[in-house]
């Protein structure tokens, strides 16, 4: 069922010329740390639906939330569904086949130039990284490896699109919202299943050093990994990235707030689940319908970062 007249807080415009707001029934706007592109899914009443490749701008209460391209269009007896992705799709869906070397921001700028993606604010790092892809890494994975190394136990940066340009920034920071009374449901989990509290540094299969969390080893016992030293890289820094302490995560369903997007920090106060404190949003899904606006968030305790 579509909104009626002025009650509709949503607006969607195709190619800057065609307003399809009157056809909107439901919308889902979502993002994740594992995907550089945010996604917009629209359910439309019958009408002249957008075609794949067309640009869609999406607004909530006249606040611009999304600009992207129609990637999928489906029509059934129940109506029309379209799925759009922003310009991050060009990093997610393109494979690379070369060696990249330089600071993380220099590698990111090079990757963006290859695939004609604008870059804006890139987190600045002084260290030099080498990322080699034989066709096995996407453009997005190259950027993540440049900033965080291979298979980081906990992501420290978010890669995304804002105003059609790529950004890379550190996760968290000042909370954008406080979640309490608007929470519908919440669940908290604590885990040491992925703990790594000692990393042994190897060079030609010989131990040359180690890094560790001494307090975690005393409390939980030893959980060890090895790190093979690489040319021109600081082995202590590389090994330290593999350390992983206890993780505290949670999921929250709450009344919607457009500020609560992946990479941001929120302050949660929910006594029944035991969720108290600042959490980083690892994924978000915002659902808009005539029944209301709600969101689902997957969270990680910020002090575990």
N, C-alpha and C positions, 0 to 999 in steps of 0.2 A: 504494500500500500504506500502510495506517495504522500508527501506532506501536502497540506492544503494551504495555498496562498502564502500570506505573510508569516505563517508559523514556521516555515522552513528556514533554519539557520544556516543551511549549506548552500554553496554556489559552486557550480562547475561550468567552465567555459572551454570550448573546443577551438583550437587554433586561433584564439584571441578574438573570435567573431561570433561564435554560436553558443548561446547560453542554454544548457540542458538541465538547469536546476529544477524545472517543473516536472522532469521525468524521474528525478531521484527518489528511490525507495529506501535504500540502505547504503552505507559507505563504511569501509574499513581501511584505516590508515595505519601502517605498521612499519617497524624497523627492527634490526638486530645487529649485534656486534659482528656476527658471522657473515654479514652481507652489506656491501657498501651502498646499495640502492634501497631507498625506501619504496614501499609498494602501496598503491591505492587500488582498492577493489570497489567497484560501483555496481549496484543493482538498479536497473532502470525499468520503468514501465515501457510498454511498446511505443516506438517512435522511430525516428531516423537516427539510429545509434552511431556513435563515433566509429571510425574505421581504424584498423591497425596502422601504426605509424603517425597518427595524428597527435598533436600536443593537447594535453589537458592541464588546466590550472584549477586548483581546488581550494576553496575558502570555507572557513567556519566563522560565523559572525563577522564576516568581512576581513578576517585575519588570514593572510595567505599561508597555507600549510604545505602545498605540494605543487610542483611543476614536473611533468614527465610525459612519457609517450605511451600510447596504447600498444601493449604487447600481445594481448589476447582479447578476442571478442567472441562471445557465445550467445546464441539466441535459441530460446526454447518456448514451449507453450506458456511458461510462467513469466517470461519477460527476457530481458537482456542483461548479461553480466559482462563487464569489461575489467581487465587487469592492466594497470599502468605501472611503469617503473621510471624512476628519475635517471639522470645521466650516469649514476653509479653503475648502471647495467653495462656500460662500455668497459668498465674495469672488471666486472664479475664474469662477463661472458667472452672475453678475449684472452687467448693463450699467448704466452711469450716464449721466446727461444733464443736467449742471449745471456751474457753475463753483464750485470750491473755493478758498478763500484762507485762509491762516493758517500757523502753524508746521506742520512735517510731522506732529508728534504730534497737533496739534489737528485737522488734516484726517483723519488716521487714525481718531481717536475719532469724528468726524462720520460717516465712511463706515461704521464698525462699528455705530453707532446706527441708521443707515438700514436695515441688513440684519440687525439683531438678533443681532450677533455680539459676545460679550463681549471686552473688551480688558483686557490686564494690563500687562506691562512694555513701555513704548514708549520707544525711544531718544529722548533729548531734544535738540532742535536749536533755536537762537535765530532762524535765518533764516526769512523769510516766503516761502512758495511760492504760486504760482497754478497750478492745474491745471484745464483746461477740457475737458469731455467732451460731445460732441454725440451720445452713444450709441455712440461708437467705442471707449471705454475700459471695461474691467471695473473693478469695485470694487478689485480687487487692483492693476491697473495704475495707478489713481489714487494709491494708497498709494506704490507704487514711484516714480512721477514726483515725488510730494511730497518724498520723501527724496533722490532721486538724479537728478532731471531727466529729460528725454526721451532715450531710447536711450543709456544710460550704457555706455561701452566696457567697463568692469569693474564688476560689482556690488560694493557696499560694505556692504550690509545684507541680512539675511535676514528675511523675513516668514513667520510660521508660527503653528501652534496648539500650545499646551501646556496640558494640563488643561482643555480646552474653551475656552480664552481665547487671543486673538490676542496675539502678541508681535512686536516689531521690535527687532533688536539688530545691532550691528556684527559683521561676519564675523571669524572667527579668534579670537585670544587664546591663552591657555595651551593647549598641546596636551593633548587628552584621552586620547591613547594613542600608543604607539610601535610602528610597524609594521616588522618585520624578519624574524624567523624564521618567522612565520606567513604570509608572503607566498607565494602560489602562482604568480602571474605579475605582471609589471610592465612598463610602457612609458612612456617619457618623450619629450616633444616640446618644441622651442624654436621660436618663430616671431616674425617681424616683419611678417607679412601684414596685420595690423590696426593697425600703428603709426600714431600721430598725434603728431608732435613739435613742431608749431607750429599755433597757432590764432589766426587774425586776427579781431579784434572789429570788427563793422560796426554802423553806425547810419545808416539811410537810404542803404544801399549805400556809405557812406563809411567808410574805415578809421579807427578811433579808438584802436586799441591792439592788442597781441598778447601772448600768453603762449607759452612754448616750453620744451622740454628741450634746452638747448644741447649737452650732451654727446652725446645721441642724434643730433642733427643732424650734428655733426662726424663721428660714427662711421658713420652709416647714410645720410646725405643727408636731404633735406627731404621730409616727408610732412605735408601741410597740410590743415586744414579751416577753415571760417569759422563764426563764432558771431554771430548777430544779437542786439544788445542789446535787452532787454525792460524795460518800465516797472517801476520799484521793485525791480529785481534788480541785484545786484552783478555787472557784466559780467566782471570778472576771475575771480570764483569760478565763474560759469557756464562760461566758456571753459576754465578749468583742468580741469573735469570731463571735457572731451573729449580731453585728452591721454592717450596710450596708449603705454607703452613696450613692450619685448619681453615676450612672454608665455611662461611655462614651465609646461607642464601635464603631467599624467600620469594613467594609469589603473592601478589596483591591484586584483587579486583576492587575497583573503586569508581566513584563518580568521575567523569572525564575531566582532564586538565591538559590542554594542548602543550603546556610547558614540559610535561613528563614524557620525554623522548629518550631513546637509547643514548648512553654516554653521560647523561645528566645525573646529578645527585638529588635524592629526595630524603626528607626527614620523616621517619615513620614512628608513630606511637600507637601501638595496638596491643594492649595488655593480655588479651586472651591467647593470642598466638605467641606472645613473648617477643614480638618484633619491636625493638626500641633502638633508635639511633639513626645514623646516616647510611644510606644505601645507594649504590650505583645501579642505574637501570641498564641491564644487559639486553633486554628486548622489550618492546612495547607493542601493543595492539589497541587501537582506538576504534570503537564501534559507534556509529551514528545511525539512529533510526527514529521514526516518529515516537517510539516509546521512551526515548531519552539518549543520553550520551554516557557511555561507560568505557573504562579502559582496563586492560590486564597487563601487569608488569611483572617481569622476572628480574629479581634484584640480587645484588651481592653486597655484603657488608663493606663499607668503604674502607675501614681501617685494615681490612684483609688485603687491600691492593698493594 
